[in-house]
Amino acid sequence: MLGLLALPAAAEPWLDPIATIGADCVRARAVDAFVGDGRWEADEARRKLGAREACAGSRPAEHATASVGAVRFAVTPSVRLSGGDAVPDGLGGDEEPGLVAGALAVEAVADAAWFTVRVEPVVTAGAVPGAVADARFAALWGELRWKGLTLNVGTRDRWIGPGRHGALALSDNAQPPWLGAGVVEGRLPGWFHRLGRFRVEAGAGLLGEPRDDVAAPGLLLMDFRWLPVPFIEIGATRLSIFGGEGRPGVDIGQLLVPTEPHVYDDPDQSLPDQNELAVLDVRVTLPLGEWAGLPVDYVEGWWQYGGEDVIGRKVGPIPYPSLAGVGNLYGGAVKAGPVVVTGEYSALLDDYFRWYVGHRIYHDGFTQNSRFMGHFGGTDSETLFGSVAWEGAADARVPLRVRGWADWTRRVGVIEALNDKLFTFMVDEERVRGGLDAGWRLGDTGWISLGYGYEHVTGDDFVAGATADHHRVYVGLTPETIGRRTRP
């Protein structure tokens, strides 16, 4: 979703203030709630916290909503203006074209205990050189909830995994796909209740944006989350591309369990095929302030391990799928009072199998409009990120938030993988970026935010000696509301 509290160039979104406080409360108080399922919104945080609303800021400002019976309504406009030539990551795929760009979004939310409907049309425009304009839905989403079962359909940003700067499977780097899914969340009955809380999601959708390989392929999503205890979360995610215009349907058994992932003796590429992406992740959060009364609210660490494409292997006569194109993401954060320090490193590199691209049918990989749906670094990249944020006291009325950040990205230009040899460009592309962001609360009416980002590129487009410098500034205004898209 194109909330304007987002950075101008390749750094994690400047999070919605209320939901940020709610997510930090979950971490600091070891509340039994999932972080890596990408559902962190202000009202969702409030539902998860339940009776523990003593956490300051977990309840959104009541003036932001109207109610009819048990149904709450909120209509929230937001405006973002930016200038410069740096192209931002994230923002749901919006690249802010032109030296001067702007976006106007109007989000309407209807929410009750058993359902949520969210509609957010967005109009973007850019100028110099030329002028461009676009209009689309950043969110068109419906969700029904009954006890531990949820059914949802539509499109909105998804963020799967514990990472705060990047995610290997799904992030907000590209326009989100259309999906319909079912979710079961809760504990097992009887003695098995002691095993903790589980969350299972399964659904299918469509990659409807233009592609160079196969138009409108299907997308399968499976996600499993387990909280053995509130401060440890373990997840497993799988995405699969299949079918599409002019392609034969896939065998449902192979779609669910790809034991024969590669198709051989098919020179005309007329047989069914599919592309796979699978990710495992773990998050450990130690709420030291809650446990031991220390001045550190929490210390958190996370790891994601994933692979693109699948190789068929066997244990004796039993076939099983094995990942190729391995990638890793590591991160950590420390919060002490108003200060939050975050660091994250990713390596999507492999000696032979390519990450995200190279499939014989779906060679665009997991992309929308040529942007990677997972990690912004994309294929054959290495990234390093750090930030220091001051968020004031843990109170929903904080008047000021400030953050400085920096990141480094190295991309390897792969020409071709042939047999056991990998051919790359002689020069890697390296980008060093940094920026400063600030946000002020305007009384009870919302937040105004300002930011600046700088980027220096060497080996631009894998050309030796090619360097470039890019800048971007932005200003935005978001009224206070519930239910805005965000992630922790």
PAPA-751154 format. One record per residue (C-alpha): residue in one letter; x, y, z. Coordinates in pm, whole numbers, padded with zeros to 5 digits, always signed. Example, Ala and Ser with C-alpha at 12.3 -4.5 7.8 and 13.67 -1.06 7.14 Angstrom:
2
REC torlum     c1     c2     c3
REC      a +01230 -00450 +00780
REC      s +01367 -00106 +00714
***
This chain:
488
REC torlum     c1     c2     c3
REC      m +00000 +00000 +00000
REC      l +00131 +00342 -00088
REC      g +00133 +00496 +00257
REC      l +00341 +00808 +00241
REC      l +00540 +00719 +00549
REC      a +00787 +00540 +00322
REC      l +01147 +00607 +00242
REC      p +01255 +00758 -00087
REC      a +01534 +00513 -00168
REC      a +01586 +00150 -00076
REC      a +01522 +00126 +00293
REC      e +01249 -00018 +00507
REC      p +00922 +00179 +00513
REC      w +00888 +00442 +00782
REC      l +00627 +00250 +00972
REC      d +00281 +00356 +01073
REC      p +00331 +00502 +01424
REC      i +00041 +00330 +01601
REC      a +00108 -00015 +01457
REC      t +00480 +00022 +01525
REC      i +00406 +00081 +01891
REC      g +00170 -00217 +01893
REC      a +00429 -00446 +01732
REC      d +00702 -00328 +01970
REC      c +00463 -00395 +02258
REC      v +00415 -00754 +02138
REC      r +00790 -00803 +02132
REC      a +00862 -00631 +02463
REC      r +00578 -00809 +02650
REC      a +00615 -01154 +02485
REC      v +00253 -01153 +02372
REC      d +00143 -01478 +02205
REC      a +00111 -01330 +01854
REC      f +00271 -01391 +01515
REC      v +00506 -01134 +01365
REC      g +00614 -01306 +01042
REC      d +00269 -01348 +00886
REC      g +00272 -00996 +00743
REC      r -00062 -00899 +00901
REC      w +00061 -00622 +01129
REC      e -00192 -00342 +01116
REC      a -00305 -00120 +01397
REC      d -00643 -00282 +01451
REC      e -00498 -00632 +01410
REC      a -00238 -00548 +01674
REC      r -00517 -00437 +01907
REC      r -00708 -00762 +01857
REC      k -00396 -00971 +01920
REC      l -00307 -00782 +02235
REC      g -00655 -00836 +02379
REC      a -00658 -00761 +02748
REC      r -00296 -00647 +02744
REC      e -00381 -00302 +02613
REC      a -00182 -00160 +02901
REC      c +00090 -00141 +02637
REC      a +00093 +00229 +02558
REC      g -00028 +00316 +02213
REC      s -00185 -00018 +02126
REC      r -00531 +00138 +02098
REC      p -00570 +00373 +01800
REC      a -00716 +00717 +01847
REC      e -01093 +00679 +01871
REC      h -01160 +01001 +01682
REC      a -01029 +00837 +01366
REC      t -01330 +00607 +01327
REC      a -01706 +00614 +01303
REC      s -01923 +00323 +01413
REC      v -02257 +00180 +01308
REC      g -02345 -00087 +01559
REC      a -02051 -00327 +01582
REC      v -01897 -00206 +01253
REC      r -01624 +00057 +01255
REC      f -01550 +00273 +00952
REC      a -01246 +00482 +00862
REC      v -01168 +00684 +00551
REC      t -00810 +00805 +00536
REC      p -00655 +01016 +00261
REC      s -00277 +01040 +00239
REC      v -00052 +01252 +00021
REC      r +00312 +01205 -00072
REC      l +00532 +01442 -00275
REC      s +00890 +01363 -00373
REC      g +01166 +01501 -00590
REC      g +01494 +01366 -00725
REC      d +01626 +01085 -00943
REC      a +01674 +00800 -00693
REC      v +01434 +00511 -00757
REC      p +01283 +00376 -00432
REC      d +01238 +00013 -00341
REC      g +00922 -00101 -00167
REC      l +00612 +00119 -00195
REC      g +00415 -00167 -00347
REC      g +00608 -00134 -00673
REC      d +00562 +00242 -00718
REC      e +00887 +00379 -00863
REC      e +00788 +00749 -00836
REC      p +00871 +00828 -01201
REC      g +01021 +01164 -01291
REC      l +01222 +01421 -01103
REC      v +00898 +01539 -00942
REC      a +00638 +01284 -00833
REC      g +00329 +01264 -00617
REC      a +00075 +01014 -00494
REC      l -00273 +01052 -00352
REC      a -00431 +00754 -00177
REC      v -00772 +00724 -00013
REC      e -00814 +00421 +00208
REC      a -01160 +00311 +00320
REC      v -01190 +00041 +00586
REC      a -01498 -00129 +00728
REC      d -01409 -00353 +01021
REC      a -01591 -00566 +01275
REC      a -01508 -00865 +01491
REC      w -01585 -01108 +01208
REC      f -01492 -00923 +00887
REC      t -01274 -00654 +00729
REC      v -01316 -00482 +00392
REC      r -01041 -00253 +00268
REC      v -01045 -00044 -00050
REC      e -00762 +00193 -00143
REC      p -00745 +00357 -00485
REC      v -00418 +00537 -00558
REC      v -00338 +00799 -00819
REC      t +00030 +00864 -00897
REC      a +00188 +01119 -01129
REC      g +00537 +01217 -01232
REC      a +00697 +01490 -01440
REC      v +01034 +01599 -01583
REC      p +01113 +01467 -01832
REC      g +00764 +01439 -01975
REC      a +00458 +01363 -01767
REC      v +00309 +01029 -01665
REC      a +00009 +00933 -01455
REC      d -00135 +00609 -01327
REC      a -00431 +00492 -01121
REC      r -00478 +00155 -00957
REC      f -00591 -00019 -00641
REC      a -00322 -00051 -00377
REC      a -00573 -00258 -00182
REC      l -00901 -00423 -00271
REC      w -00942 -00681 +00001
REC      g -01211 -00868 +00192
REC      e -01167 -01095 +00493
REC      l -01413 -01310 +00690
REC      r -01320 -01443 +01037
REC      w -01490 -01708 +01246
REC      k -01317 -01841 +01555
REC      g -00975 -01958 +01427
REC      l -01073 -01964 +01058
REC      t -01017 -01677 +00814
REC      l -01112 -01655 +00446
REC      n -00977 -01368 +00238
REC      v -00963 -01259 -00124
REC      g -00825 -00963 -00317
REC      t -00499 -00773 -00339
REC      r -00295 -00585 -00080
REC      d +00067 -00574 +00032
REC      r +00191 -00893 +00191
REC      w +00507 -00930 +00396
REC      i +00601 -01285 +00496
REC      g +00894 -01340 +00728
REC      p +01058 -01177 +01029
REC      g +01290 -00944 +00833
REC      r +01246 -00571 +00882
REC      h +01436 -00457 +00573
REC      g +01391 -00746 +00330
REC      a +01194 -01069 +00288
REC      l +01284 -01363 +00064
REC      a +00933 -01475 -00034
REC      l +00694 -01179 -00033
REC      s +00762 -00815 +00050
REC      d +00625 -00476 -00058
REC      n +00891 -00432 -00330
REC      a +00650 -00517 -00615
REC      q +00283 -00472 -00685
REC      p +00109 -00743 -00481
REC      p -00062 -01033 -00662
REC      w -00431 -01118 -00651
REC      l -00490 -01400 -00404
REC      g -00765 -01595 -00236
REC      a -00670 -01793 +00072
REC      g -00788 -01973 +00380
REC      v -00615 -01939 +00717
REC      v -00647 -02157 +01026
REC      e -00494 -02025 +01348
REC      g -00506 -02153 +01705
REC      r -00394 -02431 +01934
REC      l -00447 -02804 +01906
REC      p -00700 -02959 +02147
REC      g -00627 -03153 +02462
REC      w -00271 -03222 +02572
REC      f -00141 -03092 +02238
REC      h -00244 -02745 +02354
REC      r +00101 -02729 +02516
REC      l +00272 -02738 +02177
REC      g +00193 -02373 +02122
REC      r +00005 -02173 +01861
REC      f -00010 -02264 +01492
REC      r -00108 -02072 +01181
REC      v -00157 -02238 +00840
REC      e -00242 -02047 +00521
REC      a -00308 -02191 +00175
REC      g -00435 -02011 -00132
REC      a -00401 -01945 -00502
REC      g -00403 -01637 -00719
REC      l -00283 -01473 -01038
REC      l +00022 -01276 -01152
REC      g -00174 -01041 -01375
REC      e +00092 -00782 -01459
REC      p +00263 -00797 -01806
REC      r +00544 -01055 -01834
REC      d +00801 -01151 -02099
REC      d +00759 -01526 -02045
REC      v +00399 -01646 -01987
REC      a +00102 -01414 -01949
REC      a -00119 -01443 -01638
REC      p +00033 -01752 -01472
REC      g -00122 -01889 -01155
REC      l +00039 -01847 -00814
REC      l +00017 -02096 -00528
REC      l +00087 -01977 -00171
REC      m +00143 -02194 +00134
REC      d +00260 -02057 +00468
REC      f +00304 -02234 +00803
REC      r +00384 -02055 +01132
REC      w +00445 -02202 +01476
REC      l +00487 -02029 +01813
REC      p +00608 -02301 +02053
REC      v +00642 -02018 +02305
REC      p +00546 -01650 +02253
REC      f +00905 -01534 +02196
REC      i +01004 -01796 +01934
REC      e +00846 -01811 +01588
REC      i +00924 -02070 +01320
REC      g +00791 -02039 +00966
REC      a +00789 -02218 +00631
REC      t +00667 -02055 +00309
REC      r +00624 -02186 -00043
REC      l +00532 -02009 -00368
REC      s +00470 -02184 -00698
REC      i +00409 -02043 -01047
REC      f +00205 -02263 -01280
REC      g -00018 -02257 -01588
REC      g -00085 -01930 -01768
REC      e -00201 -01832 -02115
REC      g -00109 -02098 -02371
REC      r +00027 -02335 -02107
REC      p -00123 -02673 -02014
REC      g -00260 -02724 -01664
REC      v -00047 -02889 -01397
REC      d -00115 -03215 -01227
REC      i -00265 -03128 -00889
REC      g -00046 -03383 -00712
REC      q +00274 -03232 -00854
REC      l +00149 -02884 -00775
REC      l +00104 -02974 -00410
REC      v +00417 -03193 -00375
REC      p +00663 -03145 -00668
REC      t +00847 -03478 -00653
REC      e +00926 -03455 -01027
REC      p +01008 -03084 -01059
REC      h +01192 -03090 -01393
REC      v +01050 -03183 -01731
REC      y +01289 -03360 -01971
REC      d +01268 -03451 -02341
REC      d +01036 -03160 -02412
REC      p +01209 -02948 -02682
REC      d +00884 -02771 -02775
REC      q +00814 -02684 -02409
REC      s +00459 -02810 -02448
REC      l +00436 -03019 -02129
REC      p +00313 -02883 -01793
REC      d +00576 -02724 -01572
REC      q +00602 -02504 -01263
REC      n +00852 -02281 -01084
REC      e +00913 -02301 -00710
REC      l +01030 -02076 -00428
REC      a +01053 -02205 -00071
REC      v +01170 -02027 +00244
REC      l +01226 -02129 +00608
REC      d +01258 -01870 +00884
REC      v +01303 -01841 +01258
REC      r +01271 -01545 +01496
REC      v +01377 -01528 +01861
REC      t +01276 -01227 +02071
REC      l +01402 -01194 +02428
REC      p +01188 -00942 +02626
REC      l +01460 -00869 +02880
REC      g +01279 -00574 +03030
REC      e +00969 -00787 +03102
REC      w +01167 -01082 +03233
REC      a +01443 -00922 +03434
REC      g +01356 -00554 +03466
REC      l +01657 -00457 +03254
REC      p +01676 -00121 +03072
REC      v +01666 -00312 +02738
REC      d +01307 -00371 +02624
REC      y +01397 -00660 +02393
REC      v +01672 -00818 +02188
REC      e +01565 -00990 +01867
REC      g +01736 -01204 +01603
REC      w +01605 -01368 +01286
REC      w +01715 -01587 +00997
REC      q +01559 -01679 +00664
REC      y +01685 -01959 +00439
REC      g +01537 -02015 +00095
REC      g +01583 -02156 -00250
REC      e +01445 -02091 -00596
REC      d +01354 -02388 -00816
REC      v +01350 -02749 -00705
REC      i +01562 -03057 -00777
REC      g +01410 -03403 -00751
REC      r +01605 -03633 -00516
REC      k +01540 -03973 -00357
REC      v +01595 -04148 -00027
REC      g +01600 -04507 -00152
REC      p +01285 -04540 -00362
REC      i +01110 -04240 -00196
REC      p +01122 -03917 -00402
REC      y +01138 -03577 -00236
REC      p +01193 -03215 -00356
REC      s +01520 -03036 -00272
REC      l +01590 -02663 -00303
REC      a +01840 -02503 -00541
REC      g +01964 -02145 -00576
REC      v +02017 -02096 -00203
REC      g +01975 -01757 -00032
REC      n +02012 -01644 +00330
REC      l +01897 -01343 +00531
REC      y +02015 -01262 +00885
REC      g +01907 -00977 +01110
REC      g +01884 -00842 +01460
REC      a +01739 -00553 +01658
REC      v +01772 -00405 +02006
REC      k +01522 -00169 +02167
REC      a +01615 +00026 +02480
REC      g +01361 +00288 +02575
REC      p +01310 +00521 +02278
REC      v +01609 +00389 +02079
REC      v +01584 +00102 +01830
REC      v +01897 -00027 +01651
REC      t +01845 -00264 +01357
REC      g +02086 -00454 +01130
REC      e +02023 -00698 +00845
REC      y +02236 -00889 +00590
REC      s +02127 -01093 +00290
REC      a +02314 -01308 +00035
REC      l +02114 -01429 -00266
REC      l +02413 -01583 -00438
REC      d +02486 -01934 -00555
REC      d +02772 -02090 -00750
REC      y +02551 -02237 -01019
REC      f +02174 -02234 -00966
REC      r +02035 -01886 -01015
REC      w +01817 -01722 -00752
REC      y +01469 -01608 -00869
REC      v +01531 -01642 -01245
REC      g +01637 -01890 -01511
REC      h +01343 -02133 -01519
REC      r +01299 -02281 -01866
REC      i +00935 -02167 -01890
REC      y +00887 -01899 -01623
REC      h +01220 -01722 -01672
REC      d +01087 -01393 -01532
REC      g +01072 -01568 -01196
REC      f +00871 -01428 -00908
REC      t +00828 -01075 -01038
REC      q +00556 -00821 -01107
REC      n +00635 -00546 -01361
REC      s +00998 -00672 -01356
REC      r +01028 -00602 -00983
REC      f +01104 -00887 -00745
REC      m +00814 -00987 -00523
REC      g +01057 -01100 -00254
REC      h +01385 -00932 -00161
REC      f +01450 -00596 -00326
REC      g +01812 -00698 -00395
REC      g +01684 -00946 -00650
REC      t +01881 -01211 -00828
REC      d +02250 -01267 -00746
REC      s +02280 -00990 -00488
REC      e +02431 -00919 -00148
REC      t +02298 -00648 +00085
REC      l +02385 -00498 +00423
REC      f +02158 -00259 +00614
REC      g +02166 -00068 +00943
REC      s +01948 +00192 +01113
REC      v +01921 +00382 +01439
REC      a +01581 +00522 +01532
REC      w +01462 +00742 +01816
REC      e +01091 +00693 +01874
REC      g +01028 +00886 +02190
REC      a +00864 +00726 +02491
REC      a +00633 +00431 +02439
REC      d +00325 +00650 +02412
REC      a +00074 +00698 +02130
REC      r +00109 +01077 +02168
REC      v +00479 +01090 +02084
REC      p +00538 +01419 +01896
REC      l +00860 +01320 +01715
REC      r +01031 +01021 +01552
REC      v +01375 +01035 +01386
REC      r +01579 +00769 +01208
REC      g +01910 +00749 +01024
REC      w +01982 +00453 +00796
REC      a +02239 +00321 +00549
REC      d +02264 +00020 +00321
REC      w +02498 -00140 +00068
REC      t +02397 -00359 -00225
REC      r +02620 -00562 -00458
REC      r +02472 -00719 -00771
REC      v +02645 -00976 -00991
REC      g +02552 -00965 -01359
REC      v +02491 -01322 -01477
REC      i +02503 -01374 -01854
REC      e +02441 -01748 -01873
REC      a +02468 -02070 -01672
REC      l +02593 -02342 -01905
REC      n +02652 -02696 -01779
REC      d +02884 -02653 -01481
REC      k +03007 -02305 -01578
REC      l +02871 -01966 -01484
REC      f +02937 -01666 -01710
REC      t +02913 -01320 -01548
REC      f +03005 -00962 -01632
REC      m +03355 -00857 -01534
REC      v +03226 -00578 -01308
REC      d +02979 -00595 -01020
REC      e +02731 -00316 -00958
REC      e +02755 -00164 -00609
REC      r +02520 +00085 -00450
REC      v +02580 +00270 -00122
REC      r +02280 +00452 +00017
REC      g +02189 +00648 +00325
REC      g +01924 +00880 +00453
REC      l +01750 +01058 +00737
REC      d +01378 +01060 +00816
REC      a +01171 +01252 +01066
REC      g +00804 +01250 +01160
REC      w +00600 +01487 +01374
REC      r +00257 +01427 +01521
REC      l +00015 +01708 +01438
REC      g -00189 +01701 +01755
REC      d -00471 +01449 +01712
REC      t -00493 +01486 +01335
REC      g -00208 +01274 +01204
REC      w +00159 +01271 +01108
REC      i +00372 +01478 +00877
REC      s +00695 +01320 +00757
REC      l +01010 +01443 +00582
REC      g +01301 +01247 +00443
REC      y +01615 +01259 +00233
REC      g +01801 +00972 +00065
REC      y +02136 +00965 -00117
REC      e +02274 +00691 -00342
REC      h +02619 +00640 -00498
REC      v +02659 +00375 -00769
REC      t +02980 +00222 -00906
REC      g +02982 -00019 -01198
REC      d +02643 +00118 -01299
REC      d +02462 -00139 -01516
REC      f +02776 -00359 -01486
REC      v +02991 -00115 -01689
REC      a +03350 -00062 -01571
REC      g +03416 +00296 -01459
REC      a +03050 +00398 -01475
REC      t +02950 +00590 -01162
REC      a +02640 +00785 -01069
REC      d +02495 +00980 -00778
REC      h +02124 +01001 -00703
REC      h +01916 +01196 -00451
REC      r +01555 +01202 -00339
REC      v +01358 +01408 -00090
REC      y +00998 +01353 +00015
REC      v +00727 +01505 +00229
REC      g +00399 +01347 +00323
REC      l +00092 +01377 +00539
REC      t -00110 +01088 +00683
REC      p -00405 +01144 +00917
REC      e -00437 +00922 +01221
REC      t -00644 +00613 +01158
REC      i -00674 +00240 +01223
REC      g -00604 -00042 +00983
REC      r -00326 +00108 +00776
REC      r -00086 -00133 +00606
REC      t +00241 -00170 +00785
REC      r +00492 -00427 +00895
REC      p +00709 -00457 +01206
***
